[in-house]
Amino acid sequence: MNRYALTFAVRPGAEGEVAALLAGYARPRPGGPGGPGGGPPMLARTSVFMAGTTVVRVVDITCSPAEAVRYLAQQPQIRAVEDALRPFLVEDRDLSDEDGRRRFLATAVMRVAGRGGAAEHGAPRQAALYQALPGMGGEVARLLTAAPVAQGGVTVFRKRDLVVHMAEGADAAPPVPLAGVVTPLVLLARPMDLVTDRVVEAVS
């Protein structure tokens, strides 16, 4: 299973409309490579978090981000929500063609900077967003990854100086208190709202 995060910014004042769109769209089919009849679903889980105008979508997939975005862009419900989102985006995007998808992935993908602990499949998730000082994103990610994990699991994502710390598990410690670990290195540390969280069960 591969885990990635995709991030993008929305226009100030549009947070409520964007959250409603991302929470309300119909669930896409899990198919594609590794889909029904071919092992686990390509899209195993997707969780969308928001903090202010920053949106972060965490995806657990059995393929590359490019394959996942290509497949999802073909689904009518995804195309509909993408069209509805475009007026609210800081940077416009068009996922209907390969060039548009490539540009989106080049600017949106957050890589896993570290993981720790373990969580059951489908465990509850919560996350915090950190905006590191210029050039300090790697150190912030390292410190968050190194923090002890008493319960559940954690995943730290990073894109340059933007870092997301996600905790999984019913008894997992909230990520926000860890702001104290990295306070000298960040401009911003805040909890993220969970907009939607969808688990796709494997189809035998």
Steps between C-alpha positions, in 0.01 A plus 500: 500500500633845407409811696515854368347837574384756245471865602353810340386844609156658467403865495439673836130502578430185301584254778137411577402437139813291438445290812139434398605393149775268626275345763197448282608339173404142417754228575702398191528139393813333647594329171794556269828307541454263790128571513204258520603153385868594507591522867469800734335817367724758341359767733493349847435812709475873457488761777460871438619756757476878498672774698402847388549518125726191484347170387686170546369171361671188638467196274589135552536346155639188334651690209685824424338842559496556123302180440258582781433855378459376141242242609310734731488775237297260284226461763194723440461596867865605523476705180192672641664597828815613317292732281323636808830558684680690223355847578631469858856387424801728537667313212264375232531136393361279229517125560333411172828456310843355570681835504256645751533198728879515475506868598265437792712216637819703463361769729274297731670178610628482859736211560511288814788637706463245779270249669481353847288265709218297353124542459218264416345517155243777494612653832382859565727772369589852609765737373690822563655742253842661546645780290873483566742789483669522158726202449395329825233264367732200506599556862139552608402175327791320666407621849133409457592153371738445793240591765394196709177329394307370801197369310405449138713616209626823350592610150689820423462653153716777361502729197788743536420698820141378534472203738193297600503270803221240493415274795293182468324306774213546744745574783771669293633820653379809314776640278448862606682487836816401313519860384715555808764267357548716192392847618835671424489365144146584386299802399168321550372189677128425501257208509328394179130427462410158362266572209445142383650156559410204282630144526459264206488133588673251274272313261569129464 
